[in-house]
Amino acid sequence: MEKTKRNIGLIFLNSLYNEESKEEYEDLKYVDDDGKMMKDMLRSYEVKTFTNIDDFNTALDDVKEEMKNMDIERLHFHFSGHGVNNARIQTPLAKETFDFETNAVSESNTPYGECIVGQSGSLYAVHDLKHKLLEFKSSRVTFTLDCCRAQRRG
């Protein structure tokens, strides 16, 4: 007997931000409304909703583990919360001054480019999100990012 292919919706709603991130990111009033509308739009999907997540990678790994035996036709990921285009990369330098003639390379784990913001202000690169969603091995992946760009600058 052939398994029924399923449509899965993952809705991530970050409206409340921790004290450690309040200097840059204010709480968002209408994220819950966005989630209700998205759930209605995905009414033919099996929907899981996550609220005020900080570690997106772990949350996605956990749900991927739960769904490892499912045959997923369509996977839709939705995020409502803060987003940033991060151009700041933190690198540890071995020397006080950087010598460009040596072609030294520094490595960094800092998320770069378009990012969604976790509850504590942690960043998760959209590039990494796309790769993580592909790990679900669904026939199709779609996603919507409803990112507020209003940041407080201290």
N, C-alpha and C positions, 0 to 999 in steps of 0.2 A: 504494500500500500504506500502510495506517495505521500510525503509530508505536505501539509498545507503551508503555503508560503504566507508569511505574516508581514504586516506593515507596522513598524515600530516608530513611535514618536518620543523623543527625549526633550523635555522642556526644562531649561535651567533658568531660574528667576532669582536674580540678586538685587534685592531692594534695600537691604540693611548692611551697612559697612561697619566694621569694628572700630573701636576707639583709635587703634594704631593707624588707621587709614582715613579717619575723618578729616584730617587736615587737607587732604587732597580730594577725597570723594565724599560727597554728601549722600544721605539716604535718598532713595528715589520713590516717589509717591505712587506711580501708576504701573509699576511692574506687575503687580498681581492682576490688574485688569488686562494687561498684555497677555499674561499666561492663560486667563480664561478665554480670551479671543482665539489664541493659538490652539488651545485644546478643542474649541468648537470647530476650527478649521480642519483639525486632524481627527474629526469624529469617526472616520473609518479606520483609524489606527489604534493600536494598543499604546496608550500613553503613560509614561512615567514622568512625574514632576519632581524636580529637585529645587530646594530653596536655600538661598544664602550659602552657597558653596565657596570654599576657598581653594581646594585642591582639585581642579577639574580632571587632571590626569588620573588620580586615584579613583575618583567617582566614576569615570568612564571605564576604567579597568574593572571595577566592581560590577557594573551593570553588564559589561561584556562577558564576564565570567558567568553571571546569571543566565545569559542568553546564548551561551556557547553551543547548546544543542538545538537552537531554533534555526529554522530555514527562513531567513529574512529576505523578503522581496525589496521592500523600501525602508530605509532608515532616514528619518528626518530629525535633525538636531536644531533646537531653537534656544537662543540666549537673549534674555533681556537684562540689562544692567549697564554698568560703565564699560567703556572701551577706550583704548588709546592707541596712537601710532607711536610706538616707543623707538626713539632714535638714540637713546643713551645706553651704551654698552659698558659694563664694568669689567675691566681686565686687571689681573694682578701683574704688575711689571716687576721683572727681576732686578732692574736697575732703577736708580732715581731718574736718570735721563735715558730716553729711548734713542738708540743708535740705528737710524734708518739704513745705514750702509751694511749692516750685518744681516738684513732681511729677517730679523727675529720675528717669530710668530707667537702671539698670545692666544690662549683659548678662553672662551667665556661660555657660561650657561645662561646668560641673560637673554630672556625672550626679546626678539627684535621684530620690528614692523608692527603690523596690526595685531592687537592683543585684546582679549577680554580680561576683565579685572575681577579677581577673587575678593571675597569678603574682607580680607585683611589688607587688600591692596596688591596682592601677588598677581603677576601677569602670566597669562597663558597665550602663547602665540597662535594665531589663526592657522599658520602653516603647520604647527604641531597638532592642532585640533583636526585638520583635514586628514593628516596621516593616521591619527588615532581612530577616526571614524571609519577609515578604510579597513582597519583591523577587524571590524564586525563582519566582514565578508558578505555584505548584503549585495543584492543585484544592483541597487541604486542607492546613492546617498545624496540627500539635499540638506541644506541648512539655511537658517535665517539668523541674522545677527542684528538685534535692535539695540544698538549701543549709544548711550548718552555720552556726549563728549564734553560736557560741562565739568571742568576741573577747577578746584580751588588752587590757587598758587600762593604759597606761604611766604 
